[in-house]
Amino acid sequence: MPAERSDDRLVRLLALVSYLEGTGPVSITDLATKFRVSERQIRADIDQLWVTGTPGYWPDDLIDFDADGFAHGVVRLTDARGLTRPLRLGTREAVALVTALRAVASSPAVAADAQRLGLVASALAKLTAAIGATAGEAAEGVAVHLEGDGAPEVVAEISAALTQGLRLRIEYVNAADTTSSRLVDPIRLLQQDGSDYLLAWCHQSKARRTFRLDRLLNVEVLTEAVDAVLVAQADADVDVARSAAGGCSDVTQEVTIAFTSPARWLAEAVMAEAVIELSEADGYPPGAFALRLRITDQAWLRSALLAWAPNILAVSPPEAATPAATEARQALANVVEVGSLRRNR
């Protein structure tokens, strides 16, 4: 079975039910093309849905398909078990959702971005109007505030610069504990994997960079305006590293790592750009797969490669593995040297 994240498969399973409910009988071949997976995967998905249903889980409680049609390569949904009906929020669910949206609206990454704030405000207004007075009053009595990573004064300065379109001078400590002073044009605040970041154009590096807010020692708003064209272009091209966003790195690098089957748990644990099934016809062992990662922290990559080494088949580009290989050889040399010293005593 192809290596993939369980949340990706869940989205596809739900989409399959909705699609079949509205379309009617569809061939397995057409479904595979529609959802960009193999026919084998579609068959596995239908088999999974066939034993999925509502509590009780007796035959009449399960999602059902036309068995004869499926045997002949055609999928026809006969009972969706209400999965495609619009959901109605209970009072507790509505209060929780409204409270969460209010908290999100007050977070630095949203409050400093007019477009994001507008989207959240629009969703909040529609939801508040839909849930009724009782749930709305209950939500008013709940207050939640999301604390950011950076010092409040740092976040305030960044927010002011973003609002006014002004350049920043920052003092930043990277993952190697090196402090630098930089001139940056702020683009926006981001939250990734539980940490807050400033996305900016770094004039020293002459490239887009991400800075963790908790590593910013000092932030000064300058009177000089940002380069609006440069900022707009950098923002349009932004592709925040989801796997290892770790500060102001010199390079954002795409790395593909091939693994043996026992490492399939990494498809769930690591935020990968893509999970790729590898073919035995290409010389890979059964069950081999690859993860395509976007790396911004080379120290993270080196440590990860050393930790995953027993299950790694290949790294592309090969030079991405050089620091880890060098460190491994040095460690082995140290072990040999210590062993030699002990024998000569």
C-alpha positions as CSV (number, residue, x, y, z in Angstrom):
1,M,0.0,0.0,0.0
2,P,1.4,3.4,-0.9
3,A,3.0,5.4,1.9
4,E,0.9,8.5,2.7
5,R,-0.3,10.5,5.7
6,S,-3.5,9.3,7.3
7,D,-5.0,12.8,7.2
8,D,-4.5,12.9,3.4
9,R,-6.3,9.6,3.0
10,L,-9.1,10.7,5.3
11,V,-9.7,13.8,3.1
12,R,-9.8,11.5,0.0
13,L,-12.2,9.0,1.7
14,L,-14.6,11.8,2.6
15,A,-14.3,13.3,-0.9
16,L,-15.0,9.9,-2.5
17,V,-18.3,9.5,-0.7
18,S,-19.4,13.1,-1.6
19,Y,-18.3,12.7,-5.2
20,L,-20.1,9.3,-5.7
21,E,-23.2,10.6,-4.0
22,G,-23.5,13.5,-6.5
23,T,-22.2,11.7,-9.6
24,G,-23.6,8.2,-9.5
25,P,-21.8,5.0,-10.8
26,V,-18.2,5.7,-11.8
27,S,-15.6,3.3,-13.1
28,I,-12.6,2.5,-10.8
29,T,-10.3,3.7,-13.6
30,D,-12.1,7.1,-13.8
31,L,-12.0,7.4,-10.0
32,A,-8.2,6.7,-10.0
33,T,-7.7,9.5,-12.6
34,K,-10.0,11.9,-10.7
35,F,-8.3,11.5,-7.4
36,R,-4.8,11.0,-8.8
37,V,-4.1,7.6,-7.2
38,S,-3.7,4.1,-8.5
39,E,-6.7,1.8,-9.1
40,R,-5.3,-0.5,-6.4
41,Q,-5.6,2.5,-4.0
42,I,-9.2,3.2,-5.0
43,R,-10.1,-0.4,-4.4
44,A,-8.5,-0.2,-0.9
45,D,-10.3,3.0,-0.2
46,I,-13.7,1.5,-1.1
47,D,-12.9,-1.6,1.0
48,Q,-12.2,0.8,3.9
49,L,-15.4,2.7,3.4
50,W,-17.4,-0.5,3.2
51,V,-16.6,-1.3,6.9
52,T,-17.1,2.4,8.0
53,G,-20.4,3.6,9.5
54,T,-22.3,4.8,12.5
55,P,-22.2,3.4,16.0
56,G,-23.6,-0.1,16.2
57,Y,-21.6,-1.1,13.1
58,W,-24.0,-3.7,12.0
59,P,-24.4,-4.2,8.3
60,D,-27.3,-1.7,8.1
61,D,-25.1,0.9,9.9
62,L,-22.3,0.8,7.4
63,I,-21.7,2.8,4.2
64,D,-22.7,0.5,1.3
65,F,-21.8,0.0,-2.3
66,D,-23.2,-2.2,-5.1
67,A,-21.1,-5.3,-4.7
68,D,-21.8,-6.7,-8.2
69,G,-20.8,-3.4,-9.9
70,F,-17.6,-3.2,-7.9
71,A,-16.7,-6.7,-8.9
72,H,-17.0,-5.5,-12.5
73,G,-14.9,-2.3,-12.0
74,V,-17.7,0.1,-11.3
75,V,-18.3,1.9,-8.0
76,R,-21.9,2.8,-7.1
77,L,-22.7,4.2,-3.7
78,T,-26.0,2.8,-2.3
79,D,-25.9,4.2,1.3
80,A,-23.9,7.2,2.4
81,R,-25.2,6.8,6.0
82,G,-25.9,10.6,6.1
83,L,-22.2,11.5,5.6
84,T,-23.1,14.0,2.9
85,R,-25.8,15.8,4.8
86,P,-24.9,19.3,6.1
87,L,-23.8,19.1,9.8
88,R,-25.6,21.1,12.5
89,L,-23.6,22.5,15.3
90,G,-24.7,21.9,18.9
91,T,-24.5,24.8,21.4
92,R,-21.2,23.6,22.8
93,E,-19.7,23.1,19.4
94,A,-20.9,26.5,18.2
95,V,-19.5,28.2,21.4
96,A,-16.1,26.5,21.0
97,L,-15.9,27.4,17.3
98,V,-16.8,31.1,17.9
99,T,-14.4,31.3,20.8
100,A,-11.6,29.8,18.7
101,L,-12.2,32.2,15.8
102,R,-12.1,35.2,18.2
103,A,-8.8,33.9,19.6
104,V,-7.4,33.5,16.1
105,A,-8.4,37.0,15.2
106,S,-6.4,38.3,18.2
107,S,-3.3,36.3,17.4
108,P,-0.3,38.3,16.0
109,A,-0.1,36.5,12.7
110,V,-3.7,37.4,11.9
111,A,-4.1,40.8,13.6
112,A,-1.1,42.2,11.6
113,D,-2.5,41.0,8.3
114,A,-5.5,42.9,7.0
115,Q,-6.5,40.2,4.5
116,R,-6.3,37.4,7.0
117,L,-8.2,39.4,9.6
118,G,-10.9,40.2,7.1
119,L,-11.4,36.5,6.3
120,V,-11.6,35.5,10.0
121,A,-13.9,38.4,10.7
122,S,-16.2,37.4,7.8
123,A,-16.3,33.8,9.0
124,L,-17.0,34.9,12.5
125,A,-19.8,37.2,11.5
126,K,-21.5,34.5,9.4
127,L,-21.2,31.9,12.1
128,T,-22.4,34.2,14.8
129,A,-25.5,35.1,12.7
130,A,-26.2,31.4,12.1
131,I,-25.9,29.9,15.6
132,G,-28.6,32.0,17.2
133,A,-28.9,34.2,20.3
134,T,-28.4,31.6,23.0
135,A,-25.1,30.2,21.6
136,G,-24.0,33.7,20.8
137,E,-24.5,34.9,24.4
138,A,-22.7,31.9,25.7
139,A,-19.8,32.5,23.5
140,E,-19.6,36.1,24.7
141,G,-18.9,34.8,28.2
142,V,-15.8,32.9,27.1
143,A,-12.5,34.8,26.6
144,V,-9.4,33.1,25.1
145,H,-6.1,34.8,24.2
146,L,-3.4,33.1,22.2
147,E,0.1,33.9,23.5
148,G,2.8,34.2,20.8
149,D,6.4,33.1,21.0
150,G,8.0,36.6,20.8
151,A,8.3,39.2,23.5
152,P,5.2,41.5,23.4
153,E,7.2,44.6,22.5
154,V,8.9,42.7,19.6
155,V,5.5,41.6,18.2
156,A,4.1,45.2,18.7
157,E,7.0,46.7,16.7
158,I,6.7,44.1,13.9
159,S,2.9,44.7,13.7
160,A,3.5,48.5,13.5
161,A,6.0,48.0,10.7
162,L,3.7,45.7,8.8
163,T,0.7,48.1,9.2
164,Q,2.8,51.2,8.1
165,G,4.9,49.5,5.4
166,L,8.2,50.4,7.1
167,R,11.6,48.6,7.1
168,L,13.0,46.9,10.3
169,R,16.4,46.6,11.8
170,I,16.6,43.4,13.8
171,E,19.1,41.5,16.0
172,Y,18.7,37.8,15.5
173,V,20.1,34.7,17.1
174,N,20.1,31.7,14.7
175,A,20.1,27.9,15.5
176,A,23.9,28.0,15.8
177,D,23.7,30.7,18.5
178,T,25.2,33.3,16.2
179,T,23.9,36.9,16.6
180,S,23.6,39.1,13.5
181,S,22.1,42.5,12.8
182,R,20.0,42.7,9.6
183,L,17.9,45.1,7.6
184,V,14.6,43.5,6.5
185,D,11.4,44.4,4.7
186,P,8.7,42.6,6.7
187,I,6.2,40.7,4.6
188,R,3.9,39.0,7.2
189,L,3.8,37.0,10.4
190,L,3.3,33.3,10.2
191,Q,2.7,30.4,12.5
192,Q,4.2,27.0,11.7
193,D,4.4,23.8,13.8
194,G,3.5,25.7,16.9
195,S,6.1,28.5,16.5
196,D,5.7,32.1,15.3
197,Y,7.8,33.5,12.5
198,L,8.5,36.8,10.7
199,L,8.6,36.3,6.9
200,A,10.7,39.1,5.5
201,W,13.0,40.1,2.6
202,C,16.5,40.1,4.1
203,H,18.8,42.8,2.5
204,Q,22.0,41.1,3.6
205,S,21.1,37.8,2.0
206,K,19.2,39.4,-0.8
207,A,16.5,36.7,-0.5
208,R,13.3,35.9,1.4
209,R,14.0,34.6,4.9
210,T,12.0,33.4,8.0
211,F,12.9,34.5,11.5
212,R,11.6,32.8,14.6
213,L,10.1,35.5,16.9
214,D,11.5,34.0,20.1
215,R,15.0,34.4,18.6
216,L,14.6,38.1,17.9
217,L,16.6,40.0,20.5
218,N,15.7,43.5,19.3
219,V,13.5,45.1,16.7
220,E,13.6,48.7,15.5
221,V,11.1,50.3,13.2
222,L,12.9,52.6,10.7
223,T,11.4,55.6,8.9
224,E,12.4,54.1,5.5
225,A,9.5,52.5,3.6
226,V,9.8,48.9,2.4
227,D,10.3,48.1,-1.3
228,A,6.7,47.4,-2.1
229,V,7.4,45.7,-5.4
230,L,10.0,43.4,-3.8
231,V,7.7,42.6,-0.9
232,A,4.8,41.8,-3.1
233,Q,6.8,39.5,-5.3
234,A,8.4,37.7,-2.4
235,D,5.0,37.3,-0.8
236,A,3.5,35.9,-4.0
237,D,6.3,33.3,-4.3
238,V,6.3,32.3,-0.6
239,D,6.5,28.6,0.1
240,V,7.1,28.3,3.8
241,A,9.2,25.3,4.7
242,R,6.8,23.0,6.5
243,S,9.3,20.3,7.5
244,A,12.1,22.2,9.2
245,A,11.4,26.0,9.4
246,G,14.2,26.9,11.8
247,G,15.2,30.5,11.3
248,C,17.3,32.6,8.9
249,S,19.1,30.0,7.0
250,D,21.3,30.7,4.0
251,V,19.5,28.3,1.7
252,T,16.0,26.8,1.3
253,Q,16.8,23.4,-0.1
254,E,14.6,20.6,-1.5
255,V,15.8,17.2,-0.4
256,T,14.4,13.8,-1.3
257,I,15.2,10.8,1.0
258,A,14.4,7.2,0.1
259,F,13.6,4.8,3.0
260,T,13.1,1.1,3.6
261,S,9.6,-0.1,4.6
262,P,10.2,-0.1,8.4
263,A,10.5,3.7,8.3
264,R,6.9,4.2,7.1
265,W,6.0,5.9,10.3
266,L,8.0,8.9,9.1
267,A,5.3,9.6,6.5
268,E,3.1,10.5,9.5
269,A,5.7,12.1,11.7
270,V,7.4,14.5,9.2
271,M,5.8,17.4,7.4
272,A,6.8,16.4,3.9
273,E,6.1,18.1,0.6
274,A,5.3,14.7,-0.9
275,V,5.3,11.0,-0.1
276,I,6.4,8.9,-3.0
277,E,6.0,5.2,-3.5
278,L,9.1,3.6,-5.0
279,S,9.0,0.7,-7.5
280,E,10.7,-2.7,-7.2
281,A,11.1,-2.4,-11.0
282,D,13.6,0.4,-10.3
283,G,15.6,-1.7,-8.0
284,Y,14.1,-0.7,-4.7
285,P,13.2,-3.3,-2.0
286,P,9.5,-4.0,-1.4
287,G,7.7,-1.3,0.5
288,A,10.4,1.4,-0.2
289,F,9.2,5.0,-0.3
290,A,10.6,8.5,-0.4
291,L,9.9,11.8,1.4
292,R,10.4,15.1,-0.4
293,L,11.3,17.7,2.2
294,R,11.9,21.5,2.0
295,I,14.8,22.3,4.4
296,T,15.7,25.7,5.9
297,D,17.8,24.4,8.8
298,Q,20.8,22.4,7.8
299,A,21.5,21.4,11.4
300,W,18.1,19.8,11.6
301,L,18.7,17.9,8.4
302,R,22.1,16.6,9.6
303,S,20.6,15.4,12.9
304,A,17.7,13.8,11.1
305,L,19.8,11.9,8.6
306,L,22.0,10.5,11.4
307,A,18.9,9.4,13.4
308,W,17.3,7.8,10.4
309,A,20.5,6.3,8.9
310,P,19.6,2.6,9.4
311,N,16.6,3.0,7.1
312,I,17.9,5.4,4.5
313,L,18.5,4.1,1.0
314,A,19.4,7.3,-0.9
315,V,19.5,11.0,-0.5
316,S,19.0,13.4,-3.4
317,P,20.9,15.6,-4.1
318,P,23.8,13.5,-2.6
319,E,25.7,16.5,-1.3
320,A,22.8,17.2,1.1
321,A,24.0,14.2,3.1
322,T,27.7,15.3,3.2
323,P,27.6,17.0,6.6
324,A,25.9,14.0,8.2
325,A,28.3,11.5,6.5
326,T,31.3,13.6,7.7
327,E,30.0,13.6,11.3
328,A,29.3,9.9,11.2
329,R,32.9,9.2,9.9
330,Q,34.4,11.4,12.5
331,A,32.4,9.6,15.2
332,L,33.6,6.2,13.9
333,A,37.2,7.5,13.8
334,N,36.9,8.6,17.4
335,V,35.6,5.2,18.5
336,V,38.5,3.4,16.7
337,E,41.0,5.8,18.3
338,V,39.6,5.3,21.8
339,G,39.7,1.5,21.2
340,S,43.2,1.6,20.0
341,L,44.3,3.6,23.1
342,R,42.7,1.1,25.4
343,R,44.5,-1.8,23.7
344,N,47.8,-0.1,23.9
345,R,47.6,0.5,27.7
